[in-house]
Amino acid sequence: AQDYLVKGRDGEDGLHRSIRFAIARREADVAQRRLAAVVESSDDAIITKDLDATITSWNRGAERLYGYTSAETVGRSASLLAPAGDEAEEREIIARVLAGERIEQRTTTRICKDATTKIVALSVSAIRDANGGVIAIFSSARDITGRVRDEQALRAAEERFRCAFDEATIGMMILGLDSRYERANDAFCEIVGYAQEELTGMARELVTHPDDVAADVAAVRRLLAGEATSHACEKRYIHASGRTVWAALNLTLVRDADGHPRHFIAQAQDITEQRIHQQQLRQMADHDPLTGLLNRRSFERELNSHVARVARYGPAGAVLVIDLDYFKYLNDSQGHSAGDELIVRIARALRARLRDSDALARLGGDEFAILLPHEDEHEAQTVAQALLEIVSEQTNPELLGDHRRITASIGIARFDDGDGLTAEEIMVNADLAMYDAKEAGRGRFARYRTEQHERPKIESRMKWATKINQAIAGGGFELLAQPIVPLRGSQPTQYELLLRMRDGRGGLIVPGSFLHVAERLGLIREIDRWVTHRAIDMLAEQRAEGRELRFEINLSGHTIGDDELLELIERRLHETGVPADRLIFEITETAAIANIARAARFAERLSELGCRFALDDFGAGFGSFYYLKHLPFDYLKIDGEFVRHCATNETDRILISAVVQIARGMGKRTIAEFVTDQETLEVLTRLGVDYAQGFRVGRPAPLEAHLASPPLPPARLGR
């Protein structure tokens, strides 16, 4: 054997072949062990199968992924991993591999030992012999369940965002960091009047009102600097048609996972109608509804501002108070419509004569006031004389007869009539001068003189303050009751309580003579508290006699929000045991306008106590239906303007019917005021109004008189 190994060519060649074979085999064994180690340590599930899909090897990655050990799977069909109904997939894969294909990263599902489902990326290829023949199948699978589900969740989130974005009823848009539109939904396109294709790539300032561009730029700068996370504002867009559109905008900067800015997302809601409505509300809150002039509240604000300027820069200007002469005669003889027409005509004429810098207001009834901020005494008197002539020119002689013409009495008060005059004091001065003009024969003006008027002014103020305080403390007030009669059903009659002041001679003074004085003296809240206290006492007295009545009480706009009144109501209801729903508190529409938020809070607090709430003079203003949404009312008192002529005026009937339908839809009741004749009463009944109030169903009188002779049911009122 030794000779064979070392001798002869043939022997030498055989030795070399043997050595090479041994080396190759050893290298192959090493490579196989290395490959096996790699396969075993792989995170992927690596499986080999023979051509009929029987598993021949199973690595640890497969154990971790599927939960089976090698002993549990080798020799079994690979179909055990296929979901029910998907066994054909395994056969299809093998067929494709045998045909020469290589399956790369195919997404499929596999069933684990614990019956859970895994989503895997599957790669399958053929194992070939030296001659190229397929002798086995190699497959590797990687668990991508988490990734796929994350992708699915992301796609679902993106779809939800897309639906929310595209279908939103408010404008939605995405803007790049350069403030150009990248995407916009249909709602925003409708707001600005551009198609999506037109908006895409358009700079935001091109659709922004020029006056709002700087604010937009500043907001973007703050967001990018990290000074804010979002920005909310009301801004103006320029519609494609050129008109201005108001929108409520919310702008947010979106950042990526690393905190770097990506883009802006914005929401915009068209508030043009709301802004118009708010402007109308402001107009109503600050202006007289009949003439469009400033009202008393606004005039006092203008006057206070001028007083502040006078305190800083020195006295200048004057106030004129104008009261029409013989106006009551016109109202009584020709009716309120003729009176209103004349008031409007005079208001227009006065406005035309004055400068834009002059403040003109209707204080109420036939009384006007003017603030002349710059005129000296001579100029103020010149203006007053011109206004006297203007007022006189507005009267048609046929209305009153040739012997009588509407004129004016004007009082002039200057800001240099005293040191540090308040707005209230300057108005009192002008009032006193105006009464001097009336006493001197009317149709003229009079100038306030400190030496002439100071003592009477103080005495007059003290006199009224004393009378009102005495009336509050000593029974100088009286409450009359006016019936509010149901027009159908069995609802009981309720009563509105009307305040009067005793004059000391057996007569009664109507509130128009003293309430405005009480407001100026700051006593109006005391009066409202007295009325409320007395009303609760009257309810308690009637309950003690077996009568369950319901009273309506008018509140001044100055009392809305008075916490002391709310405390009084709660305390007295508790002390007397009177049910809270026996009290109905009324505020006028114009009082609600002055501070809608405060009125709403006050009404809600009354509702919490159990009291009822009525909105008086409903329909007198532009914003009426706005209040229905924001005030928790129980009754709507339809303004007498619609009631007086509804028997002959179709428009009035249509408006009353609309109010009735709205109230019914909201579960509320309606009361028609100023019902003066049977025909009107019958029309209101047909229109579905719930209650009627007015001289036809009952005049103001002491409650005892009404209880002694209750109002007739509506069906018998005409008999």
Secondary structure, DSSP 8 states (H G I E B T S, - for coil): -HHHHHSSHHHHHHHHHHHHHHHHHHHHHHHHHHHHHHHHH-SSEEEEE-TTSBEEEE-HHHHHHH---HHHHTTSBGGGGS-TT-HHHHHHHHHHHHTT--EEEEEEEEE-TTS-EEEEEEEEEEEE-TTS-EEEEEEEEEE-HHHHHHHHHHHHHHHHHHHHHHH-SSEEEEE-TTSBEEEE-HHHHHHHT--HHHHTT-BGGGGB-HHHHHHHHHHHHHHHTTS-SEEEEEEEEE-TTS-EEEEEEEEEEEE-TTS-EEEEEEEEEE-HHHHHHHHHHHHHHHB-TTT-SB-HHHHHHHHHHHHHHHHHH----EEEEEEEESHHHHHHHH-HHHHHHHHHHHHHHHHHHS-TTSEEEEEETTEEEEEESS--HHHHHHHHHHHHHHHHHT--HHHH-TT---EEEEEEEETTSSTT--HHHHHHHHHHHHHHHHHTTSSSEEE--HHHHHHHHHHHHHHHHHHHHHHHHHT-EEEEEEEEEESSTT---EEEEEEEEE-SSS-EE-GGGTHHHHHHHT-HHHHHHHHHHHHHHHHHHHHHTT----EEEE--TTTTT-HHHHHHHHHHHHHH---GGGEEEEEEHHHHHHTHHHHHHHHHHHHHHT-EEEEEEETSSTTHHHHHHHS--SEEEE-HHHHTTTTT-HHHHHHHHHHHHHHHHTT-EEEE----SHHHHHHHHHHT-SEE-STTT---B-HHHHHHS----GGGTT-
